[in-house]
């Protein structure tokens, strides 16, 4: 078991949760994960990391699988311009590699925001630290464990 997967499992257990971790053939995209789990694409909680251009910090936006982050709206929430976070920043702050970033279990928890759309489900799924593992949790518990703020930051469909 990878160190990242062990860290997510330990985080869930320390929160009193029985880890509901599922191994998939590949879950690099929300569509892959939804197909593997057999759920709606919006039940996949994507961990999108941006780099704060002022702070230099990794900033986490947990969004429903079918949504995209509107960078301008997200920047307003963050209080600073946002840019692409490189793999080294993501790994250094979260402890996860791109493709397996979990919303919980970070080495240094980032400031985080949570897509309101995820609250529409009883169960949502997120990366468990690898591109091949996901875990299921209630949206309320994932929101609490990610220490995120419920917010509107996704692109608005026309």
N, C-alpha and C positions, 0 to 999 in steps of 0.2 A: 504494500500500500504506500502511495506517495506521501511525502511530508505534508503537502498541501491538502490532500484528502484527509489525512489524519487530523490536521488542524481544524478543518471544517467539522468533522465528526466530533472532536473534543469540544468545540464551541457549542454545537447542538446539545451534546450531553450535559455540559455545564449549565445550560439554560433549562435543564429539566426535560428536554425533548428526547424521544426515542428516535434516533436518526433513520429517516426514510430515504436512504441513498440507493439509487438505481444505476447500474452500469449500462451504458449504451455503446453501440458500435462507434458512433460519433455524434457529438452534440455541439459542434462549433458554431452553428447558427441556430436561431430560434426555430426555424422551420425543421431543421434536423432533429432538435430536441423534442418538438411537439410530435413529430412523426414517430419517434422512438418511444415516447411515453404514451401516445394515443390521446393527446389532449388538444385543446384549442391553442392556437399560436399565442394568443394573449395571456394564457396561463403560464407562459415562460417569462420569467423575470430576468431580463438582460441586464448585466452590469456594464454600463458604459462609463469609461474613465476619460476625463479630460484633464489637461494640465492647466492650472491657474496661471495665467501669464504674469500676474503681479506677485503672487505668493510662491509660485513654483511647486505648489502642492498638487497631488493627484486628487481629483474631485469625482465622486461617484454619483451617477444617476441611474437608478434602478427603474427600468421601464418595461412595460408590457411588450411581448415579442413582436406584435404587429405594428407598434408605434416607433417613431423615430424622434430623437431628441432635437428640438429646435434650439440651436446653439445660442441665438440671441436671447430667447426666454430663459435658458439655463444660466447664461452669463448674468442676467439681472438677479436671479436668485443667489448666485455665487458672489455677487458684488465685485466681480472682476472679469476682464476679457478671458475667454477660454480658447485654448489651442489643443492641438493633438498631443496626447501624452505618449511619450516613447516607451518602448518595452522596458528599458532600464528603470525609469521612474515608477512604472506600474509594479515591476518586480520588487524594487527597493521598498516602496511604501506598503504595498498590499501583501507581498510574499507570493503572489500568483503570477503565472505566465498568461499572456494574452490568449484567449480562447477558453480559459478555465477560471476566470476571475469570479469569485463568489461574492455575494452581498454581505457575507458574514465571515468572521475568522481572519481578519486582516492583521498583519504584523503591527501596523500603525493605522488605526481606524481613520478613514478619510471623512471629511464633511460629506454628507450624503443627502440625496433627495429621492423620493419614492413616488412613482407614477400612480395617480388616483385610480386609473383603469384596473390595476391589479387587485383593488379592493372589491371588485365585482365578483370574485370567485371564492369558493370555499377552500380551494387548494391551489397553490401555485408552485412552480418548479424553477430551480435556479442551479447554476453551475456549482459543483461541489469541490472545486479546486483543480479539476482536470477537464480536458475536452471530452472525456469519456464517462463522466459521472455527473448526475444531477440529484438534487434532493427536493422533496416535497415538504411544504409547510403551509400553515394558514397565512394569508397576507398580513393579518394583524401581528402575528408573531414575527414574521420576517421583517416587517416595518420596525418593530421594537428592537429586534436583535441587530439590525443594520444601523441602528441609531440615526435613522434618516428622518427627514421632514416630509410629510405628505405635501405634494405640490403639483402645480400645472407647469410642465416644461416641454410637452411634446408638440410636434408639428400639428397644426390644425388642418384637417382635411377640408377641401373646398367642395 
